[in-house]
Amino acid sequence: QVVLVESGGGLVQAGGSLRLSCAASGRTFSNLNMAWFRQAPGKEREFVSAVHWSGSYTYYADSVKGRFTISRDNAKNTVYLQMNSLKPEDTAVYYCAATRGNSYTSSYDMNYWGEGTLVTVSS
């Protein structure tokens, strides 16, 4: 059992920045592969970014490459998503997710989910 709690969402102007945090409770956080997904109104949930439990491997959707950075601090049981140069198209509910499996870039692979945090980017 793992509980994930997101924070850091809010309203920001286009071109601005936000940093999302996801705090995990439970055992063996250092062995969890972590990911961020997002879902805009009327659209399917989509992959945003992921990080291996070791922190050595990261993955990004093409739409956010060069603008977003994922990182983790295993000592704090927390994963972060630094979002820069935000665009209105980034507006969505952002979800933190986790799995101990070897695949972690699809929503179908994830076993634990946070409740989401809303990011709104105005033009």
Backbone as CSV, one residue per row, in Angstrom:
resi,resn,N_x,N_y,N_z,CA_x,CA_y,CA_z,C_x,C_y,C_z
1,GLN,0.811,-1.169,0.000,0.000,0.000,0.000,0.875,1.261,0.000
2,VAL,0.610,2.129,-0.989,1.343,3.371,-1.158,0.332,4.493,-1.348
3,VAL,0.510,5.588,-0.626,-0.328,6.759,-0.754,0.492,7.896,-1.347
4,LEU,-0.029,8.507,-2.410,0.646,9.589,-3.099,-0.160,10.870,-2.953
5,VAL,0.519,11.965,-2.621,-0.132,13.251,-2.438,0.599,14.304,-3.254
6,GLU,-0.101,14.895,-4.236,0.484,15.927,-5.080,0.266,17.311,-4.476
7,SER,1.150,18.233,-4.845,0.997,19.628,-4.469,1.726,20.493,-5.491
8,GLY,1.437,21.786,-5.494,2.145,22.721,-6.343,1.375,23.220,-7.550
9,GLY,0.192,22.685,-7.804,-0.599,23.160,-8.922,-1.139,24.557,-8.668
10,GLY,-1.642,25.179,-9.727,-2.188,26.513,-9.598,-2.363,27.183,-10.941
11,LEU,-2.577,28.484,-10.900,-2.777,29.304,-12.093,-1.505,30.064,-12.406
12,VAL,-1.083,30.026,-13.664,0.132,30.704,-14.078,-0.048,31.246,-15.493
13,GLN,0.629,32.351,-15.780,0.604,32.921,-17.121,1.466,32.096,-18.071
14,ALA,1.112,32.107,-19.341,1.938,31.451,-20.343,3.370,31.965,-20.266
15,GLY,4.317,31.038,-20.356,5.719,31.387,-20.219,6.247,31.272,-18.804
16,GLY,5.362,31.102,-17.851,5.752,30.992,-16.461,6.159,29.588,-16.074
17,SER,6.407,29.400,-14.778,6.897,28.125,-14.264,6.121,27.688,-13.035
18,LEU,6.068,26.384,-12.841,5.526,25.770,-11.640,6.353,24.531,-11.324
19,ARG,6.403,24.174,-10.056,7.025,22.919,-9.660,6.020,22.087,-8.890
20,LEU,5.718,20.921,-9.417,4.829,19.987,-8.763,5.636,19.043,-7.879
21,SER,5.053,18.667,-6.756,5.667,17.708,-5.853,4.710,16.562,-5.605
22,CYS,5.259,15.392,-5.399,4.476,14.209,-5.073,5.164,13.501,-3.919
23,ALA,4.524,13.516,-2.769,5.057,12.874,-1.579,4.427,11.504,-1.411
24,ALA,5.259,10.508,-1.182,4.796,9.134,-1.051,4.968,8.645,0.373
25,SER,3.960,7.960,0.856,4.053,7.290,2.144,3.983,5.789,1.927
26,GLY,4.610,5.054,2.820,4.662,3.616,2.667,6.098,3.129,2.618
27,ARG,6.244,1.861,2.438,7.565,1.260,2.469,8.218,1.240,1.096
28,THR,9.504,1.167,1.094,10.350,0.963,-0.084,10.103,1.961,-1.210
29,PHE,10.055,3.255,-0.870,9.901,4.273,-1.897,11.035,4.219,-2.906
30,SER,12.237,3.918,-2.449,13.392,3.918,-3.334,13.299,2.868,-4.431
31,ASN,12.415,1.901,-4.292,12.227,0.871,-5.307,11.058,1.144,-6.252
32,LEU,10.404,2.289,-6.090,9.254,2.637,-6.913,9.659,3.445,-8.134
33,ASN,9.242,2.984,-9.293,9.340,3.798,-10.496,8.169,4.780,-10.494
34,MET,8.468,6.048,-10.749,7.475,7.103,-10.609,7.199,7.786,-11.945
35,ALA,5.988,8.293,-12.092,5.618,8.962,-13.329,4.578,10.041,-13.075
36,TRP,4.513,10.983,-14.015,3.469,12.000,-14.042,2.619,11.811,-15.288
37,PHE,1.313,11.904,-15.124,0.353,11.896,-16.210,-0.515,13.135,-16.096
38,ARG,-1.216,13.464,-17.166,-2.125,14.603,-17.111,-3.359,14.311,-17.948
39,GLN,-4.442,14.990,-17.596,-5.691,14.824,-18.315,-6.380,16.173,-18.445
40,ALA,-6.555,16.612,-19.679,-7.254,17.849,-19.971,-8.738,17.556,-20.165
41,PRO,-9.599,18.555,-19.995,-11.042,18.338,-20.172,-11.370,17.763,-21.540
42,GLY,-12.140,16.688,-21.557,-12.557,16.081,-22.801,-11.508,15.237,-23.493
43,LYS,-10.354,15.039,-22.865,-9.287,14.268,-23.481,-8.905,13.069,-22.623
44,GLU,-8.199,12.130,-23.243,-7.708,10.962,-22.527,-6.509,11.333,-21.665
45,ARG,-6.300,10.554,-20.620,-5.124,10.752,-19.792,-3.875,10.409,-20.598
46,GLU,-2.858,11.266,-20.512,-1.656,11.062,-21.292,-0.403,11.102,-20.428
47,PHE,0.605,10.403,-20.899,1.886,10.353,-20.220,2.611,11.679,-20.347
48,VAL,3.265,12.106,-19.275,4.043,13.337,-19.277,5.528,13.050,-19.072
49,SER,5.853,12.360,-17.987,7.252,12.121,-17.659,7.357,10.979,-16.659
50,ALA,8.526,10.335,-16.612,8.750,9.241,-15.672,10.213,9.193,-15.265
51,VAL,10.468,8.612,-14.106,11.828,8.466,-13.604,11.984,7.098,-12.943
52,HIS,13.088,6.448,-13.261,13.424,5.165,-12.678,13.704,5.314,-11.189
53,TRP,13.553,4.227,-10.449,13.743,4.291,-8.993,15.132,4.792,-8.606
54,SER,16.118,4.532,-9.456,17.477,4.961,-9.168,17.709,6.431,-9.491
55,GLY,16.802,7.030,-10.265,16.983,8.386,-10.734,17.857,8.504,-11.964
56,SER,18.380,7.391,-12.456,19.338,7.411,-13.552,18.690,7.443,-14.935
57,TYR,17.413,7.122,-15.024,16.716,7.092,-16.300,15.471,7.940,-16.215
58,THR,15.310,8.829,-17.188,14.128,9.675,-17.256,13.518,9.616,-18.644
59,TYR,12.210,9.878,-18.717,11.476,9.829,-19.971,10.518,11.007,-20.025
60,TYR,10.315,11.538,-21.239,9.449,12.685,-21.424,8.607,12.527,-22.679
61,ALA,7.382,12.980,-22.597,6.566,13.099,-23.791,7.167,14.170,-24.697
62,ASP,7.023,13.994,-26.008,7.579,14.958,-26.951,7.061,16.373,-26.699
63,SER,5.845,16.479,-26.243,5.221,17.779,-26.051,5.840,18.597,-24.919
64,VAL,6.606,17.944,-24.032,7.176,18.659,-22.892,8.697,18.617,-22.856
65,LYS,9.322,17.928,-23.794,10.781,17.839,-23.816,11.404,19.224,-23.928
66,GLY,12.423,19.445,-23.116,13.101,20.727,-23.109,12.461,21.758,-22.206
67,ARG,11.254,21.493,-21.736,10.548,22.432,-20.872,10.331,21.881,-19.459
68,PHE,10.081,20.586,-19.353,9.824,19.950,-18.063,11.021,19.112,-17.643
69,THR,11.244,19.013,-16.337,12.295,18.181,-15.785,11.757,17.397,-14.597
70,ILE,11.925,16.080,-14.646,11.510,15.236,-13.535,12.729,14.888,-12.692
71,SER,12.534,14.817,-11.393,13.605,14.441,-10.487,13.004,13.799,-9.248
72,ARG,13.852,13.179,-8.444,13.353,12.571,-7.220,14.385,12.698,-6.114
73,ASP,13.896,12.713,-4.896,14.721,12.749,-3.709,14.252,11.598,-2.834
74,ASN,14.950,10.484,-2.921,14.514,9.294,-2.205,14.599,9.459,-0.689
75,ALA,15.490,10.315,-0.229,15.586,10.575,1.203,14.333,11.263,1.733
76,LYS,13.634,11.990,0.851,12.409,12.688,1.230,11.151,11.991,0.718
77,ASN,11.317,10.854,0.066,10.186,10.117,-0.511,9.342,11.008,-1.425
78,THR,10.005,11.795,-2.247,9.313,12.792,-3.054,9.839,12.803,-4.486
79,VAL,8.925,12.969,-5.434,9.275,13.167,-6.830,8.765,14.541,-7.248
80,TYR,9.509,15.201,-8.139,9.186,16.555,-8.555,9.013,16.625,-10.066
81,LEU,8.237,17.603,-10.495,8.140,17.933,-11.909,8.276,19.439,-12.040
82,GLN,9.447,19.875,-12.503,9.687,21.291,-12.755,9.168,21.617,-14.142
83,MET,8.239,22.546,-14.237,7.601,22.900,-15.493,7.944,24.347,-15.828
84,ASN,8.674,24.537,-16.914,9.060,25.860,-17.377,8.426,26.146,-18.731
85,SER,8.421,27.419,-19.105,7.877,27.845,-20.395,6.495,27.254,-20.638
86,LEU,5.642,27.372,-19.662,4.326,26.753,-19.736,3.478,27.367,-20.844
87,LYS,2.676,26.508,-21.464,1.789,26.894,-22.548,0.348,26.609,-22.150
88,PRO,-0.616,27.304,-22.755,-2.019,26.996,-22.467,-2.363,25.527,-22.699
89,GLU,-1.698,24.882,-23.646,-1.936,23.476,-23.934,-1.528,22.561,-22.780
90,ASP,-0.757,23.074,-21.824,-0.361,22.293,-20.661,-1.443,22.251,-19.589
91,THR,-2.495,23.017,-19.763,-3.574,23.041,-18.783,-4.205,21.661,-18.647
92,ALA,-4.219,21.138,-17.431,-4.735,19.799,-17.186,-4.671,19.509,-15.697
93,VAL,-5.307,18.417,-15.301,-5.089,17.853,-13.981,-3.889,16.927,-14.081
94,TYR,-2.908,17.145,-13.235,-1.688,16.352,-13.248,-1.735,15.317,-12.130
95,TYR,-1.424,14.075,-12.488,-1.475,12.958,-11.556,-0.097,12.342,-11.365
96,CYS,0.225,12.048,-10.140,1.414,11.299,-9.789,1.045,9.823,-9.705
97,ALA,1.935,8.956,-10.170,1.666,7.525,-10.158,2.943,6.749,-9.890
98,ALA,2.779,5.502,-9.437,3.928,4.686,-9.067,3.690,3.220,-9.370
99,THR,4.791,2.495,-9.578,4.749,1.059,-9.768,6.097,0.468,-9.406
100,ARG,6.108,-0.798,-9.065,7.358,-1.526,-8.875,7.719,-2.326,-10.114
101,GLY,6.891,-2.280,-11.133,7.120,-3.007,-12.354,8.195,-2.383,-13.215
102,ASN,8.567,-3.106,-14.266,9.635,-2.670,-15.154,9.162,-1.723,-16.247
103,SER,7.851,-1.606,-16.450,7.284,-0.675,-17.406,6.535,0.403,-16.651
104,TYR,6.808,1.672,-16.985,6.229,2.755,-16.197,6.022,4.031,-16.996
105,THR,5.706,3.891,-18.271,5.376,5.037,-19.107,3.968,4.950,-19.676
106,SER,3.190,4.001,-19.206,1.800,3.856,-19.599,0.937,3.858,-18.348
107,SER,-0.228,4.480,-18.433,-1.128,4.506,-17.291,-1.562,3.107,-16.878
108,TYR,-1.579,2.180,-17.826,-1.971,0.809,-17.522,-0.955,0.096,-16.643
109,ASP,0.271,0.598,-16.607,1.327,-0.035,-15.829,1.330,0.389,-14.368
110,MET,0.683,1.475,-14.057,0.811,2.074,-12.738,-0.161,1.454,-11.748
111,ASN,0.321,1.205,-10.537,-0.464,0.552,-9.502,-0.991,1.506,-8.433
112,TYR,-0.368,2.673,-8.300,-0.747,3.640,-7.281,-0.911,5.008,-7.911
113,TRP,-1.940,5.731,-7.484,-2.259,7.036,-8.062,-2.575,8.055,-6.988
114,GLY,-2.131,9.294,-7.217,-2.582,10.403,-6.408,-3.923,10.901,-6.913
115,GLU,-4.498,11.863,-6.211,-5.810,12.391,-6.583,-5.735,13.502,-7.620
116,GLY,-4.550,13.993,-7.903,-4.367,14.984,-8.939,-4.280,16.403,-8.408
117,THR,-3.606,17.257,-9.170,-3.524,18.676,-8.866,-3.714,19.452,-10.169
118,LEU,-4.515,20.503,-10.121,-4.888,21.245,-11.323,-3.850,22.298,-11.663
119,VAL,-3.421,22.285,-12.925,-2.539,23.308,-13.469,-3.289,24.041,-14.567
120,THR,-3.415,25.350,-14.420,-4.092,26.170,-15.410,-3.125,27.223,-15.934
121,VAL,-2.936,27.247,-17.244,-2.024,28.189,-17.881,-2.845,29.133,-18.749
122,SER,-2.817,30.407,-18.427,-3.574,31.396,-19.173,-2.737,31.972,-20.306
123,SER,-3.398,32.398,-21.366,-2.720,32.938,-22.540,-2.492,34.432,-22.412
